[in-house]
Amino acid sequence: DILLSIKGAFSVKRTYSAPKQGSGSKITGNGEDILRFRPTAADSNGRITAGSYLDASGSNTGLFFRGSRFGLSGSAENVDALGALADGRLLISTKGVATVPGLANVQPSDIMAFNPATGTWSLYFRGSNAFLSGSAENVTAIALSDPAATLPTIYLSTHGNFVVPGLSGEQIGRAHV
């Protein structure tokens, strides 16, 4: 499955049978929401050509995660980086400073973990502990070396150039934390 966050309000068809050919009623959401796309077909080059957006149960089409149900709201709390751990927790970083139940003043360089089983948030990674700060060092992409590992390596991308002790990079660069 592929998890997607879309900047701002969106509307997508539930099922796709070919590129740009969808069916079913539309799924609507906002920047704090998450879609889960399950591919069902690919062409000979491996490009996905069909699939469905699945809800949290995985058996119905629909929105996977409605952020406003769990404390995310407004454009500052739009999801701009997303990952998943093997235990089902979602890793989320937001465009701006976020406040969710149990966490306040979460910076754009931080990564929160949301546990769907309990509906609770925790701080997974504090960017300032790795010398990330400021709008340029807003985390905009998350990848994990092994989502099942107790302490997986986190690969990050930032909104702009970053500088941390012993490492610097451009907007398209990656930091291995």
C-alpha positions in Angstrom: 0.0 0.0 0.0 1.0 3.6 -0.6 0.3 6.3 2.0 -0.4 9.8 0.5 -0.8 13.2 2.0 -2.1 15.9 -0.3 -1.5 19.6 0.2 -4.8 21.4 0.8 -8.3 20.2 0.0 -8.7 17.3 -2.4 -11.3 15.0 -4.0 -10.5 11.7 -5.6 -12.5 8.8 -7.1 -12.5 5.6 -4.9 -11.2 3.2 -7.6 -9.1 3.6 -10.7 -9.2 1.1 -13.6 -6.8 3.0 -15.8 -4.7 6.2 -15.5 -7.1 9.1 -14.9 -10.2 6.9 -15.2 -11.9 6.5 -11.9 -15.2 5.2 -10.6 -17.3 5.4 -7.5 -18.3 8.4 -5.4 -15.5 10.8 -4.5 -13.4 10.8 -1.3 -12.8 14.3 -0.1 -10.3 15.6 2.5 -7.9 18.3 3.6 -4.2 18.6 4.1 -4.3 17.0 7.5 -5.8 13.8 6.1 -4.1 10.7 4.7 -5.1 8.4 1.8 -4.0 4.8 1.4 -3.8 3.5 -2.2 -3.6 -0.2 -2.9 -2.3 -0.9 -6.4 -4.1 -3.7 -8.3 -2.4 -3.6 -11.7 0.8 -2.4 -13.3 2.1 -2.1 -16.9 5.1 -4.0 -18.3 7.4 -1.2 -16.9 6.1 -1.6 -13.4 4.1 1.6 -13.4 0.9 1.4 -11.4 -2.2 1.5 -13.7 -5.1 0.7 -11.4 -6.0 0.5 -7.7 -8.3 1.7 -4.9 -8.1 4.1 -2.0 -8.8 2.1 1.2 -10.1 3.1 4.6 -8.5 2.2 7.9 -10.1 -1.3 7.9 -8.4 -2.0 4.6 -11.5 -3.7 3.3 -13.5 -0.7 2.2 -12.8 2.2 0.0 -12.5 5.6 1.7 -10.3 8.0 3.6 -7.6 6.2 5.6 -6.9 8.9 8.3 -9.0 12.0 9.0 -6.5 14.2 10.9 -9.2 16.5 12.3 -10.6 13.5 14.2 -7.3 13.2 16.1 -6.4 16.9 16.7 -4.9 18.1 13.4 -6.4 21.2 11.9 -5.6 24.2 9.8 -2.9 24.7 7.2 0.0 24.8 9.7 -1.0 21.2 10.7 -1.1 19.9 7.1 0.8 16.6 6.9 4.0 17.2 4.8 5.9 14.1 5.7 4.6 10.6 6.3 5.9 7.2 7.2 4.7 4.0 8.8 6.2 1.6 11.3 5.6 -2.2 11.2 3.5 -2.0 14.4 1.0 0.2 12.6 2.0 3.6 14.0 2.0 6.5 11.5 4.9 8.8 11.5 3.8 12.4 10.7 5.5 15.7 10.4 3.5 18.9 9.8 4.0 22.0 7.7 4.0 24.3 10.8 3.9 24.1 14.6 1.3 21.5 15.7 -0.6 20.8 18.9 -2.4 17.5 19.2 -3.8 15.7 22.3 -0.9 15.0 24.6 1.7 17.0 22.6 2.1 20.8 22.3 4.4 23.0 20.3 5.6 20.2 18.0 7.9 21.8 15.5 8.0 21.2 11.7 11.4 19.6 12.2 9.9 17.0 14.6 8.2 13.7 13.8 5.1 12.6 15.7 3.9 9.0 16.0 0.2 8.3 15.9 -1.0 5.0 17.2 -4.3 4.1 15.5 -4.9 1.2 17.9 -5.1 3.6 20.9 -5.8 6.9 19.1 -2.8 8.5 20.9 0.1 10.7 19.8 3.7 10.6 21.0 6.9 12.4 20.0 9.0 10.0 17.8 11.9 12.3 16.8 12.8 15.8 18.1 14.5 17.6 15.2 16.3 20.0 17.5 18.1 17.1 19.2 19.6 16.5 15.7 20.3 20.2 15.3 17.3 20.8 12.9 15.6 24.1 13.3 14.0 26.9 11.3 11.6 26.8 8.3 14.3 25.5 5.8 14.8 22.5 8.0 11.2 21.5 8.1 11.0 17.7 7.6 9.2 17.1 4.3 9.9 13.4 3.7 10.5 10.4 5.9 11.8 6.9 5.0 12.9 4.2 7.3 15.7 1.6 6.7 13.7 -1.2 8.4 10.2 -0.2 9.8 10.2 -3.4 11.9 13.5 -2.5 13.7 13.4 -1.2 17.3 15.5 1.7 16.2 15.3 2.0 12.4 17.6 4.4 10.6 15.5 7.5 9.6 16.1 9.1 6.3 14.9 12.7 6.0 14.4 15.4 3.4 14.0 19.0 4.4 12.1 21.9 2.8 15.3 23.8 2.2 19.0 23.6 2.7 20.1 22.1 6.0 23.2 22.4 8.1 23.9 20.2 11.1 27.3 19.4 12.7 29.3 17.4 10.3 26.7 17.4 7.5 25.0 19.8 5.2 22.9 19.4 2.1 20.6 21.1 -0.4 16.8 20.9 -0.5 16.9 17.7 -2.6 19.5 16.2 -0.3 18.9 13.5 2.3 20.1 13.2 5.9 20.8 9.8 7.4 19.9 10.2 11.1 
